[in-house]
Amino acid sequence: MPIHNFIVISRPYTVVLGANSLTANEPTKQEFTVVRSIPHPNYDGHGNDIMLLKLNGSAQLTDSVQLISVKRGRLSTSSECITAGWGDVGDNGTLPNRLQEVNVTTLPQRGCIRRWRTVPITRSMVCGIGGGVFQGFCSGDSGGPLVCDGAAAGVVSFSGRRCGDPRTPDVYTRISTFRRWIARVLNKN
């Protein structure tokens, strides 16, 4: 299942929905300005890496812009997922013109902790390895989705020095861990 039409954020925080290209004038494209960003209060550079955005309008649901549910419960070890983004594709500052996707296999928590060693990997994180040699997310993909079984399971957080390096697996924020915080923020605003 390919991923399309998710949020892209650029400074000064523009959200783009329904687009597969950042430069083409696609009739399905919807753009919004972020009027407020709400980072998790306990973000520490690695942990609690999640932020909510309030837009200046409401998205119109169409064939190209749809809602996605949040994955409930635990992911199975070795779940097959997908991530996508417009970030660096060559680990050298090469940005794509079109949305890029890569298959991701989730890793057991213990294996990820062993590989990272110096960075604390917590239960609020999901680790994954891309579908090929040095495939995964990279600079510019932060905040992108990890979609497993048709549901949003994670948000792109951090990786090692080289993008997609299996020695330091890609790390995603586990969205289900933050359901209560998300609900509290939405009820206040």
C-alpha positions in Angstrom: 0.0 0.0 0.0 1.7 3.2 -1.1 1.7 6.3 1.2 0.5 9.5 -0.4 -0.8 12.8 0.9 0.7 13.4 4.3 1.9 16.5 6.0 5.0 18.3 4.9 6.3 21.1 7.2 8.7 23.8 6.1 9.6 27.1 7.6 7.7 29.3 8.2 5.6 26.2 8.8 3.5 25.5 5.7 1.5 22.2 5.7 0.9 20.6 2.3 -1.7 17.9 1.9 -2.7 15.9 -1.2 0.6 16.4 -3.1 3.2 14.0 -4.5 5.5 16.8 -5.7 6.5 19.9 -3.9 7.0 21.9 -7.1 4.2 20.7 -9.5 0.9 22.5 -9.4 -1.3 19.5 -8.5 -5.1 20.2 -8.4 -5.3 17.9 -5.3 -2.9 20.0 -3.3 -4.1 21.8 -0.2 -1.8 24.3 1.7 -2.2 25.6 5.2 -0.2 27.9 7.5 0.6 26.7 11.0 -0.9 29.2 13.5 0.4 27.3 16.6 2.8 24.5 17.2 2.6 22.5 20.4 5.7 20.4 21.1 5.6 17.7 23.9 6.7 19.5 27.1 9.2 16.7 27.9 11.0 16.6 24.6 14.7 16.2 25.3 16.4 15.9 21.9 15.4 12.2 21.5 12.6 11.2 23.7 9.0 12.6 23.5 9.7 13.8 19.9 6.2 14.7 18.9 4.5 18.0 18.1 0.9 18.9 17.3 0.1 21.7 14.7 -2.9 23.9 14.6 -3.7 25.0 11.1 -5.3 28.2 9.8 -8.1 26.2 8.2 -9.7 22.8 7.9 -8.6 20.2 5.3 -11.2 19.1 2.8 -11.4 15.3 2.7 -11.1 14.1 -0.9 -9.8 11.1 -2.7 -6.3 12.5 -2.3 -6.7 13.7 1.3 -7.9 11.2 3.8 -7.8 10.6 7.6 -5.7 7.7 8.9 -6.3 5.9 12.2 -3.6 5.6 14.9 -2.2 2.1 15.4 -3.4 0.7 18.7 -1.4 -1.6 20.9 2.0 -3.1 20.2 3.6 -3.7 16.8 4.6 -7.2 16.2 8.4 -7.7 15.9 9.3 -7.7 12.2 6.1 -5.8 11.2 6.2 -4.7 7.6 5.6 -0.9 7.4 6.2 2.0 5.1 7.7 5.5 5.6 7.8 8.3 3.2 9.1 11.8 2.8 10.8 14.5 0.7 14.1 14.4 2.6 17.7 13.8 1.5 17.9 10.7 -0.9 21.7 10.4 -1.2 22.9 11.2 2.3 24.5 14.2 0.6 21.9 17.0 0.5 20.2 15.6 -2.6 16.5 16.4 -2.4 13.9 14.7 -4.5 11.2 16.3 -6.6 8.7 13.6 -5.8 7.6 11.9 -2.6 9.8 9.0 -1.8 8.7 5.8 0.0 10.6 2.9 1.6 9.5 -0.4 3.2 10.5 -0.7 6.8 10.8 -3.7 9.0 10.4 -3.1 12.8 13.0 -4.4 15.2 12.7 -5.9 18.6 13.3 -3.3 21.3 16.3 -5.1 22.8 18.1 -5.4 19.5 17.6 -1.7 18.9 19.0 -0.8 22.4 22.0 -3.0 21.7 22.7 -1.3 18.4 22.3 2.2 19.6 24.2 1.7 22.9 24.8 5.4 23.9 21.3 6.7 23.1 18.4 5.7 25.4 15.8 3.8 23.4 12.5 3.8 25.3 9.1 2.1 25.0 7.8 5.3 23.4 10.0 4.6 20.4 9.8 2.1 17.5 13.0 1.1 15.6 13.1 0.0 12.0 15.4 -0.9 9.1 14.7 0.1 5.5 14.1 -2.4 2.8 17.6 -2.2 1.2 21.2 -1.3 1.8 21.2 2.2 3.4 17.5 2.8 2.7 15.5 4.6 5.3 14.6 8.1 6.3 17.1 11.0 6.2 17.5 14.7 6.9 14.3 16.5 5.9 12.0 13.5 6.6 11.4 14.4 10.3 7.7 14.3 11.3 6.9 11.9 8.4 4.8 8.8 9.0 5.5 5.2 9.9 2.4 3.4 8.6 1.9 -0.2 9.6 -1.2 -2.3 8.7 -2.8 0.8 7.3 -2.6 2.8 10.5 -0.2 5.6 11.7 2.2 3.8 14.1 5.1 6.3 14.3 6.6 9.6 13.5 10.1 9.9 12.0 12.4 11.0 14.9 16.2 10.3 14.5 18.7 8.1 12.8 22.5 7.6 12.9 25.3 9.4 11.1 24.5 7.7 7.8 20.9 7.5 6.7 19.4 4.0 6.7 22.5 2.4 8.4 21.3 -0.9 10.0 24.0 -0.5 12.7 22.0 2.5 14.0 18.4 1.7 13.0 15.9 4.5 12.3 13.9 5.5 15.3 10.3 6.7 15.2 8.2 8.1 18.0 5.4 5.6 18.9 2.2 7.6 18.5 0.0 5.3 20.6 2.2 6.2 23.7 1.0 9.8 23.4 -2.8 9.3 22.9 -3.7 10.8 26.3 -1.4 13.8 25.8 -2.8 14.4 22.3 -6.4 14.2 23.7 -5.6 16.7 26.5 -4.1 19.1 24.0 -7.0 18.8 21.6 -9.5 19.3 24.4 -7.8 22.5 25.5 -7.6 24.1 22.1 
